[in-house]
Amino acid sequence: MRINERLRKIGDLVEPNTVCLDVGCDHALLDIYLVKKDKNIKAIASDIAEGPLEQAKNNIKREKLDGKIEVRLGSGLNTYSDDIDTVIISGMGGRNIIGICKENPKVLKKIKTLIISPNNYQEDVKRYLTKNGFYIFNEEFVKDKRFIYQIIIFKKGKKKYSKKEYFFGPIFLEKKGPLFREYYERELKSREILISLLPKNFRYKKYQTRKEIEMIKNEIED
């Protein structure tokens, strides 16, 4: 079964011998990849919608993995159970991810590892989760066709981060590399366009955007 590069990268970052909950599993392609990659991983595929879950069940059956992947219908972290080590939430907006976490604070406190790949508002996700008992364990970029995505791994614990570390990601700042440069070159261009389009009375937004442009230039022009 074919899997895109983003899901493959997420799957490769899951630790061995893990019980893993995939929130918003869609067609369970990640879960199928996980249990094929490591027979000691147990995957739980969950989704709020019955349609995708039916397709997930069909895919799991087609791959003869009925006993390896459990399917759960439910919203967000409501499908969590205490045997789960790792929760994956990917392919949705950052503020939606924060909303899922806010809906179930008691469950959030129990989770040991979170693997998050937001489509946007990555900084907001980092700030929210680090204020709620997690630290940034690892960060990876992955290029899937013409898009570049961030994958952020959070683990239980506390660390303090600077404004720059929240903006770029502390691990990304250490590693940098070609995808870091390419990603932030795109971010730079989008902010330069934004500055030119903002009305004159958006003074604070212009100020904030200019500061971000300056930060990005300092990092990619090193």
N, C-alpha and C positions, 0 to 999 in steps of 0.2 A: 504494500500500500504506500502510495506517494505521500510525502510530508514536506511542508515548506521549510525553508532554512531557519526561520524564526522558531518554529516549534521544535525542530531538530536540536537547535542550540539550547533551548530551555531544557529539553529532555536530557541532553548531555551534562547539564549542570546539576541534575538531581543526584543526590548521594546514594550509594548502594544501600540495600537493606532498609529501604524507606517505605512507609505507608503514606501515600500521596493523594491529596484531594485536588482535583482539577475543577476549579469553579468556572462555570460557563464553558463546558467542555466541547460544545458544538457537536461535531460528529465523532468525538473520542479518538481522533487521529494521534494526538499527543500520548494518550493513555496506551494505545496500541503500541506505539513506538517504545514507550517506557518499559513495558513488560517483555517486549521482544529483545530489548537491549540488555536487560538484567532480570533474570528469572526470580531474583530475591526481592524485587520491587512489587509492592501491591498498589494498584491504582484504583481510585474511586472517581468515576466520571459523573459530574453533577451539572444540571442545567435547570433554569427556571421554566423552560418551554418543553412541552411534550414532543413536539415535532422533531427537533434536533436529537432528543434522547432516543426516539424510535430509530432514527438513522444510526445513532451511536450503537444501539443494540444490534442492528443488522450488520454493521461493520465488525463489531466484536465477534458475533456469531460466524461471520464469513472467515475471520482469521482464526477460528477455533480457540478463542480466548475467554469463553464464558465463565470459567472457574477462576480466571486471573483478574478480571476487571469487574468491579461492582458498579452498577448504575443507580444514581439517586436523583429523584425529582425534588427540586426545592430552590429557594432563593438564597443566593450568596452563601454566607457562612452557616446558614441553618442546616446544611447537610453535613456539617462537621461532627465527628465523633472522637472520643478521647484516645483512640488507638492511632490517630493520624499524627505524623511527625511534620509533614511539609504540606503547605497549601500553595497552589499555583493560581494566580489570576493574571491573565494576559489578554491582549487584543481588544481592550476597551479603554475608554478615556480615564485619565488619572482621577478626575473628580468623581466619576462613577465608582472607581475602586475605593476611594476614601469613603464614599457613601456606604458601600458594602461593609467596610470595617466599622463604621460608626453605628450601623444597625445592630451590631452584635459585639459590644465591647467585652462581655464576659468570655466569649469564645476567643476573641483576639488575644486576651491575656494568656490563654492556654497554648497558643500556637508557638512551636519552637523555631520553625523556619518558614519564611515567606519568599516565594519567587514571583516577582512582579514585573510585568512588561507593559507599561502604560503607553497608549498612543500619543498622549500629550500630558501637560501639567506634571511632569516628572518631579520637578522641584517641590511642588505641593505635596506629592505622595511621600517624598523623603522627609519633609518637615513633619508631616502628620505621624508617620510611623515611628520616627525617632523620638517624638514627644510621647509616644504610647508604648514604650518599653522595648524598642528594637534598635539595633545598630546596623550599619551598612557593612555586610560581610564581604560582598564581591559585586562587581559591576562589569558587564560585558556589552559590547556592541555587536550587532549582527546585521549583515546586509542581505536583504531578501528582494531580489530583482532590483528596482531602483530606490527602494526605501531602506533607511537605516533605523534600526530599533534599539532602544536601551532595554537591557535585562538587569534587574537589581535584586540581589539576594539579601534579605534581612534576617538576622538572628536575634534571639532574646538577649538583651543586655543594653547598656547605656554608653553612649559616646557623645561628645560635643563636637559640633562642626561649625566652621566659619561660613559666612555668607557665600564666599567663593566655592567652598566645598559643597554646599547645598546646590548651588547653581550648576556646577559641572559634574559633581560627584567626586568624593574623595579618592576612590580607587581609580576612576578615569583620569584624574589629575596626575596620579602616580604613573600609570601605564601609558597614557596617551596613545600614540600609534596612528597609522593611516586612517582608520575609520573615525577616530576622534577628530582628526583634522577635517575630514570630509564632512562629518556631521555638523561641526561648528562653523565651517565655511558656509554651509546652507543656512544655519541659524543666523549668521551675520548678515547674509543677503536679505533674509526675510525681515530682519529688524531695520535694515537700511531702507527697505521699501515702506515699512510701517511708518518710520519717521517722516517720510515724504508725503504720506497720505493723512497723517493725523491733523485735525483742525488746530488752529492757533491756541484755542482755549484749553486744549489738553496738555497743559504745561507740565504737570507732574508725570504723566505717562511719557511725554517726550524726554523729560529728565531721566526717568528710570530706564528708558530704552537706550538713551545715549550711554548711560553707565554700563549697561549690558554689552553694548557694542565695544566699548573700551576694554572691558574684561575679556571678551572673546578675542579681540585683536592681540592683547597681551599674551594670551596662551597659544594661539596658532601661529604667531609670528616669532616665537622663541627660536 
